[in-house]
Amino acid sequence: MNTDDLNFAYRVRHALNEKLDDLPASTTDRLAAARKAAMARKKAHVPVRVTQAELATAGAGANAGGFFSNPLGWLGRMSVAVPLLVLVAGMVGVYQYEEQQRIAELAELDAAVLSDELPLSAYLDHGFNAYLENREQ
C-alpha cells in the first residue's frame, strides 16, 4: 500500500469511529456477533491484531492487572521517573545553597553597617555597591 491508500484508510477509519458511540444497542450487538463469527472462522496461523478501540470497549476486566501486570513496564516507568526526581532534587539543592550564600552576604553587610566599620563617605556615595565590590577585592 502506498501513502495515499494508507491516508484514505485512516480517514475512513476515523469517520467510522467518529459516530461509534451513537450506534443503537441492537446494531452493536449484531456487530459483536458478526465479529465473533468471523473470529471463529479465522485461520489458526494468522495472528490477531487488536486495536485501541477494541481494547477500550473490552472494559476494565481486560485491564485488571493494572500497573503491576507487566513487571518490566513499571520498571521502565521508574527508569524515567527516578532521574527526573534526582534532577529536581538537585535543582532544589542548588537553589537552597545559593539562597543561603545570598543571606550570608546580606548578613555580613548588615553587620558591617551596624558595627560602624564603614566610613561616612560610603553612606553618602551613590555608588555604594561599587564601594562594596572594591572592598571585597
TACOR-V861888 format. One record per run of one state. SS is the DSSP state (a for helix, b for strand, c for the rest). FROM is the first residue (numbers start at 1). LEN is the number of residues. If there is no record, write none. Layout:
SS_FROM_LEN, SS_FROM_LEN
This chain:
c_1_2, a_3_16, c_19_1, a_20_3, c_23_2, a_25_17, c_42_10, a_52_7, c_59_1, a_60_4, c_64_2, a_66_3, c_69_2, a_71_44, c_115_5, a_120_5, c_125_3, a_128_9, c_137_1
